Amino acid sequence: MVKHIILWKLKESLSEEEKAAARAEAKCRLENLNGKIDGMISLKVVTDRLPSSNADMMLDSEFETEEALAGYQVNPLHVEAATFVRSVVEARLCLDF
């Protein structure tokens, strides 16, 4: 099993209302990928965070193999969702293990 964890910081130029909308849209788009990509075990997006956090969203996903993760990254469904996320994000950190 491979874990794929992403932390995102939204663009500072977004208003609080825009950030809330961006978090909701990203969560919807990404979680909609569950069951649609070969080798993906699970994917969830966390948008409810404590005030002590310095990230706005987290993606927590699991894949059967490294090859499944690589396939997810180029899958057109993921690319479409990720294009939206990139449009509202200024920083991204990734940890795969």
C-alpha positions in Angstrom: 0.0 0.0 0.0 1.2 3.5 -0.8 0.0 6.6 1.0 -0.2 9.9 -0.9 -0.6 13.0 1.4 -0.8 16.6 0.1 -1.0 19.8 2.1 -2.2 23.0 0.3 -2.1 26.6 1.2 -4.7 28.7 -0.7 -3.8 31.9 -2.4 -3.6 34.8 0.1 -5.3 37.0 -2.5 -8.6 35.1 -2.1 -11.2 36.5 0.3 -12.4 34.3 3.2 -15.6 33.6 1.2 -13.6 32.6 -1.9 -11.3 30.3 0.2 -14.4 28.6 1.7 -15.8 28.1 -1.8 -12.4 26.8 -3.1 -12.1 24.3 -0.2 -15.6 23.0 -0.8 -15.1 22.7 -4.6 -11.7 21.0 -4.3 -13.1 18.5 -1.8 -16.1 17.7 -4.0 -14.0 17.4 -7.2 -11.3 15.2 -5.6 -13.5 13.0 -3.5 -15.6 12.4 -6.6 -12.6 10.4 -7.9 -13.2 7.6 -5.4 -14.1 4.4 -7.2 -13.2 5.8 -10.6 -9.4 5.2 -10.8 -7.8 1.8 -11.0 -5.6 1.0 -8.0 -7.0 3.8 -5.8 -8.1 2.4 -2.4 -9.4 5.6 -0.9 -9.2 9.4 -1.1 -10.4 12.0 1.3 -9.9 15.8 1.5 -9.8 17.4 4.9 -11.0 21.1 5.0 -12.0 21.5 8.6 -8.9 22.6 10.4 -7.9 24.0 13.8 -6.8 27.6 14.0 -3.3 26.4 14.8 -2.9 25.0 11.3 -0.7 26.6 8.7 -2.3 24.7 5.8 -5.8 25.1 4.4 -6.5 21.6 3.0 -5.1 18.1 3.1 -5.5 15.2 0.7 -5.1 11.8 2.3 -5.2 9.0 -0.3 -4.1 5.3 -0.5 -3.1 3.3 -3.6 -2.4 -0.4 -4.1 1.1 0.3 -5.6 3.4 3.0 -6.7 2.4 2.2 -10.3 -1.3 2.9 -9.3 -0.2 6.2 -7.8 1.6 7.1 -11.0 -1.4 6.2 -13.1 -3.7 8.4 -10.9 -1.4 11.3 -11.4 -1.9 11.2 -15.2 -5.5 10.0 -15.2 -7.6 12.6 -17.1 -10.2 12.7 -14.2 -7.5 13.5 -11.7 -5.8 16.0 -14.1 -9.1 17.9 -14.4 -9.6 18.1 -10.6 -6.0 19.0 -10.0 -6.2 21.8 -12.6 -8.9 23.5 -10.5 -6.9 23.0 -7.3 -3.8 24.5 -8.8 -5.8 27.6 -9.8 -6.6 28.4 -6.1 -3.4 27.2 -4.4 -0.1 29.0 -3.8 1.8 26.3 -2.0 1.8 22.5 -2.1 3.7 19.9 0.0 3.6 16.2 -0.8 4.6 13.1 1.1 4.4 9.6 -0.4 5.2 6.5 1.6 
